[in-house]
Amino acid sequence: MREFIVEADGGSRGNPGPAGYGAVVIDAESGETLAEAAEYIGVATNNVAEYKGLVAGLKAAHALDPAAQVHVRMDSKLVVEQMSGRWKIKHPDMKPLAAEAARVLPAAQVTYEWIPREKNKHADRLANEAMDAGKRGEQWSPSASTAELDRPARAGRSAAGVGAPAGPPGDAAAGAAKARAAMAGAGSAGTPASGVSAVSGVSGTAAGAEADVRAARSVAAGAGASEAVTAAPPVGWGASADLGAPATFVLLRHGETPLTPQKRFSGSGGSNPSLSDIGREQAVRVAAALAARGTVQAVVSSPLLRCQETARTVAARLGLDVTLEEGLREADFGDWEGLTFAEVRERQPDELNAWLASADVAPPGGESFAEVTTRVEAAREKLLAAYAGRTVLLVTHVTPIKTLVRLALGAPPESLFRMELSAASLSAVAYYGDGNASVRLLNDTAHLR
């Protein structure tokens, strides 16, 4: 009996907003990509898009072999838990989609597993490609896809067991998973079939498949020659000794506001408080500490008032200007803004439990951690390009700082709840020329004592 792995994802730019899904079918024995599916679905929520991605992945697997055993891997805990029967499906939009997914294959043939977002990059990229195509007024085309090339090579059953990932979760920018797979010599890159259907078969061998894909895409784009294949960056002790100066982000959480000691939700959608007297003193102290170190070359701040105040105090001491970056703002906590955790627990226990269980779930009227991650990743790439080889102070908030740290570590989304980050604390991440990242400091408050 054949065994397939289905990886699926969906996204919405607005929740609800322009949405799309992506799904990929993988041979569990060889790690070979057999089929891809993606579609722009118009305005929908994240959860609807994720369910539609699941349905598309299951249908693609069924088309390949209706008798196959299928192991579904998704980074949506909601979908995984509901389809596994452990969570009740309450939302009326989810019930028909879940029922449709359950009808594709007999329940005995399908198992479900939650995976971190970092391990679902192939399906995630397909979903984003579908949304990008929708923005252009088009539907996704497999001939223009880069998802297959961007994912790390997968290990088959002989190397890692059925459904096993090709290494620990890692940040896509760090390239750690790709390096581990390359060093293991496992996996095969497939060649997407040409055409414009929403589902495309993929086959090929490791030797020459990637070059064939790149050459085909260069011809489609009118290019004269195919791109060179970039080698995976080495990691750890195998890294080159001469990587040049890294771009270093010194991450400063803003000083206290009146809401901080009360432990109230204070994000982008609240009252936008200024610093308290204690917060202003904290900003003065951290400015003195950074001036003594003398390494900061630029200051970038979240646009929220508490960060701008902190950043201006530090920048004045360092003789630097402050640049604002929208991507560094705090998460929007929606209806929970200004409330304590206990108050939210009392008023909306189900919504709070769902938020704690999945990075894809947003507070009512707010922003999910998955959405914050997308925004922070984009800001990170923009700033890395602007400050290559330099040390830049990013004055921001709890969620963006924790997100940058967890991405550098390759940690799962739930690690956000397992880090302490005090007001006016310093953390630091270095980003090297080969794509790897190193966490150098976390929650340093020595300058406040």
Residue pairs with C-beta under 8 A, 6 or more apart in sequence:
1 67
1 68
1 69
2 27
2 64
2 65
2 67
2 68
2 69
3 27
3 28
3 29
3 68
3 69
3 70
3 71
3 162
4 25
4 26
4 27
4 28
4 34
4 61
4 64
4 65
4 68
4 69
4 70
4 71
5 25
5 26
5 27
5 28
5 70
5 71
5 72
5 73
5 162
5 163
6 23
6 24
6 25
6 26
6 54
6 57
6 58
6 60
6 61
6 70
6 71
6 72
6 73
7 23
7 24
7 26
7 57
7 72
7 73
7 74
7 115
7 120
7 122
7 123
8 21
8 22
8 23
8 24
8 50
8 53
8 54
8 56
8 57
8 72
8 74
8 123
9 21
9 22
9 23
9 50
9 53
9 74
9 75
9 76
9 120
9 123
9 124
9 126
9 127
10 19
10 20
10 21
10 22
10 46
10 47
10 48
10 49
10 50
10 51
10 52
10 53
10 76
10 127
11 19
11 20
11 21
11 46
11 49
11 124
11 127
11 128
11 131
11 374
12 18
12 19
12 44
12 45
12 46
12 48
12 49
13 19
13 131
14 43
15 45
15 46
15 362
15 367
15 368
15 371
16 43
16 44
16 45
17 43
18 40
18 42
18 43
18 131
18 134
18 135
19 40
19 41
19 42
19 43
19 44
19 45
19 46
19 48
19 49
19 131
20 38
20 39
20 40
20 41
20 49
20 127
20 128
20 129
20 130
20 131
20 133
20 134
20 140
21 37
21 38
21 39
21 41
21 49
21 50
21 52
21 53
21 56
21 126
21 127
21 130
22 36
22 37
22 38
22 53
22 122
22 123
22 124
22 125
22 126
22 127
22 128
22 129
22 130
22 147
23 36
23 37
23 38
23 53
23 54
23 56
23 57
23 60
23 123
23 126
24 33
24 35
24 36
24 37
24 57
24 122
24 123
24 126
24 147
25 33
25 34
25 35
25 36
25 57
25 60
25 61
25 64
26 32
26 33
26 34
26 154
27 33
27 34
27 156
28 71
28 156
28 157
28 162
28 163
29 156
29 157
29 158
29 162
30 156
30 157
30 188
31 153
31 154
31 155
31 156
31 159
31 166
31 186
31 187
31 188
32 156
32 188
32 190
32 202
32 203
32 204
33 122
33 148
33 154
33 190
33 202
34 64
34 190
34 201
34 202
34 203
35 60
35 61
35 63
35 64
35 199
35 200
35 201
35 202
36 60
36 126
36 142
36 145
36 147
36 148
36 192
36 199
36 200
36 202
37 53
37 56
37 57
37 59
37 60
37 126
37 198
37 199
37 200
38 56
38 126
38 127
38 129
38 130
38 140
38 142
38 145
38 198
39 52
39 56
39 130
39 139
39 140
39 198
40 130
40 131
40 133
40 134
40 138
40 139
40 140
41 48
41 49
41 52
41 130
42 134
44 52
45 93
46 76
46 360
46 368
46 370
47 76
47 78
47 79
47 91
47 93
47 94
47 360
48 93
48 94
48 97
49 127
50 74
50 76
50 78
50 79
50 360
51 79
51 94
51 97
51 98
51 101
52 97
53 74
53 123
53 127
54 72
54 74
54 79
54 83
54 97
54 101
55 97
55 100
55 101
55 104
56 198
56 199
57 72
57 123
58 70
58 72
58 101
58 104
58 105
58 110
59 104
59 199
60 199
61 68
61 70
61 105
62 104
62 105
63 199
66 105
67 109
68 109
69 109
69 110
69 111
70 105
70 109
70 110
70 111
71 110
71 111
71 112
71 113
71 162
71 163
72 80
72 83
72 110
72 111
72 112
72 113
73 112
73 113
73 114
73 115
73 119
73 120
73 163
74 80
74 112
74 113
74 114
74 115
74 120
74 123
75 114
75 115
75 116
75 117
75 119
75 120
75 124
75 359
75 360
75 370
76 114
76 358
76 360
77 114
77 357
77 358
77 359
77 360
78 87
78 354
78 357
78 358
78 360
78 361
80 112
80 113
80 114
81 87
81 114
81 357
82 88
82 89
82 94
82 98
83 98
83 101
83 102
83 112
84 112
89 95
89 98
113 163
115 165
116 169
116 412
116 413
117 124
117 359
117 370
117 373
117 413
118 169
118 170
118 171
118 172
118 177
118 407
118 410
118 412
119 165
119 169
119 177
121 147
121 150
121 151
121 152
121 172
122 147
122 148
122 150
122 151
123 147
125 145
125 146
125 147
125 150
125 151
126 140
126 145
126 147
129 140
129 144
129 145
129 146
129 147
130 139
130 140
133 139
133 140
133 141
133 144
139 196
139 198
140 198
141 195
141 196
142 192
142 193
142 194
142 195
142 196
142 197
142 200
143 192
143 194
143 195
143 196
143 216
143 217
143 220
144 217
144 220
145 192
146 217
148 189
148 190
148 191
148 192
148 202
148 213
149 189
149 210
149 213
149 214
150 172
152 166
152 167
152 177
152 178
152 180
152 181
152 187
153 166
153 178
153 181
153 182
153 186
153 187
153 188
153 189
153 206
154 165
154 166
154 181
154 186
154 187
154 188
155 164
155 166
155 181
155 184
155 186
155 187
156 186
156 187
159 184
159 186
160 166
160 186
165 177
166 177
166 180
166 181
166 184
166 186
166 187
167 176
167 177
167 180
167 181
167 184
168 176
168 177
168 180
168 410
169 177
169 410
169 411
169 412
170 176
170 177
170 410
171 407
171 408
171 409
171 410
171 437
173 377
173 380
173 381
173 407
173 431
173 435
173 437
174 235
174 407
174 408
174 410
174 435
174 436
174 437
175 232
175 233
175 235
175 434
175 435
175 436
176 235
176 410
176 436
177 410
178 232
178 233
179 232
179 233
179 234
179 235
180 235
181 187
181 232
182 231
182 232
183 238
187 206
188 204
188 205
188 206
188 209
189 204
189 206
189 209
189 210
189 213
190 202
190 203
190 204
190 209
191 202
191 203
191 204
191 209
191 212
191 213
191 216
192 200
192 202
192 213
193 200
193 201
193 202
194 216
204 212
210 229
211 226
211 229
214 226
214 227
214 229
215 226
217 226
218 224
218 225
218 226
218 227
233 239
233 434
233 435
233 436
234 240
234 434
235 436
239 432
239 434
239 436
240 434
243 432
243 433
243 434
244 389
244 432
244 433
245 389
245 390
246 389
246 430
246 431
246 432
246 433
246 438
247 383
247 384
247 387
247 388
247 389
247 390
247 391
247 392
247 430
247 431
248 295
248 390
248 391
248 392
248 428
248 429
248 430
248 431
248 440
249 380
249 383
249 392
249 394
249 404
249 428
249 429
249 430
249 431
250 290
250 295
250 296
250 391
250 392
250 393
250 394
250 426
250 427
250 428
251 394
251 396
251 401
251 404
251 405
251 426
251 427
251 428
251 429
252 286
252 310
252 311
252 314
252 393
252 394
252 395
252 396
252 424
252 425
252 426
253 396
253 397
253 398
253 401
253 421
253 422
253 423
253 424
253 425
254 275
254 279
254 283
254 302
254 304
254 306
254 307
254 309
254 310
254 395
254 396
254 397
254 423
254 424
255 275
255 276
255 278
255 279
255 280
255 281
255 282
255 283
255 286
255 306
255 309
255 310
255 423
255 424
256 275
256 276
256 278
256 279
256 282
256 423
256 424
257 266
257 273
257 274
257 275
257 276
257 279
257 306
258 273
258 276
259 266
259 273
259 338
260 266
260 276
260 279
260 423
262 340
263 340
263 341
264 338
264 339
264 340
265 333
265 336
265 337
265 338
265 339
265 340
265 341
265 344
265 363
266 273
266 330
266 333
266 337
266 338
267 330
267 331
267 332
267 333
267 337
267 366
267 367
267 397
267 399
268 304
268 329
268 330
268 331
268 332
268 367
269 332
269 333
269 334
269 337
269 365
269 366
270 333
270 337
270 338
271 337
271 338
272 304
272 305
272 306
273 305
273 306
274 305
274 306
274 309
275 282
275 283
275 306
275 309
275 310
279 306
279 309
279 310
279 423
279 424
280 309
280 313
282 310
282 423
282 424
282 448
283 309
283 310
283 313
283 314
283 424
284 313
285 424
285 447
285 448
286 310
286 314
286 424
286 426
286 447
286 448
287 313
287 314
287 316
287 317
287 318
288 317
288 447
289 426
289 446
289 447
290 296
290 314
290 317
290 318
290 393
291 317
291 318
295 391
296 314
296 318
296 320
296 391
296 392
296 393
297 320
297 387
297 390
297 391
297 392
298 320
298 323
298 387
298 390
298 391
298 392
298 393
299 311
299 314
299 315
299 318
299 320
299 321
299 322
299 323
299 392
299 393
299 395
300 311
300 322
300 323
300 324
300 325
300 328
300 383
300 392
300 393
300 394
300 395
301 307
301 308
301 310
301 311
301 322
301 323
301 324
301 325
301 328
301 394
301 395
301 396
302 308
302 324
302 325
302 328
302 329
302 330
302 395
302 396
302 397
302 400
303 324
303 325
303 326
303 328
303 329
304 329
304 330
304 397
307 328
307 395
307 396
307 397
308 322
308 324
308 395
310 395
310 424
311 322
311 393
311 395
312 322
314 393
314 395
315 321
315 322
325 379
325 382
325 383
325 394
326 379
327 375
327 376
327 378
327 379
327 380
327 382
327 400
328 376
328 379
328 394
328 395
328 396
328 397
328 400
329 396
329 397
329 400
330 396
330 397
330 398
330 399
330 400
331 366
331 367
331 369
331 372
331 397
331 399
332 363
332 365
332 366
332 367
333 363
333 366
333 367
334 362
334 363
334 364
334 365
334 366
334 367
335 348
335 363
335 364
335 365
335 366
336 344
336 348
336 363
336 364
336 366
337 366
339 347
344 351
344 352
345 352
348 364
351 363
351 364
354 361
355 361
355 362
355 363
355 368
356 417
359 368
359 369
359 370
359 373
359 413
359 414
359 416
360 368
360 369
360 370
361 368
362 368
362 371
369 399
369 403
369 413
369 416
370 413
372 399
372 400
372 403
373 403
373 407
373 413
376 400
376 403
376 404
376 407
377 407
379 400
380 404
380 407
383 392
383 394
384 431
394 400
394 401
398 421
399 416
401 421
401 427
402 415
402 416
402 419
402 421
403 416
404 429
405 411
405 419
405 427
405 429
405 439
405 442
406 412
406 413
406 415
406 416
406 419
407 437
408 429
408 431
408 437
408 438
408 439
409 415
409 439
419 442
419 443
420 443
421 427
421 443
422 443
422 445
422 448
424 445
424 447
424 448
425 443
425 444
425 445
426 441
426 443
426 444
426 445
426 447
427 439
427 441
427 442
427 443
427 444
428 439
428 440
428 441
429 437
429 438
429 439
429 440
430 437
430 438
430 440
431 437
432 438
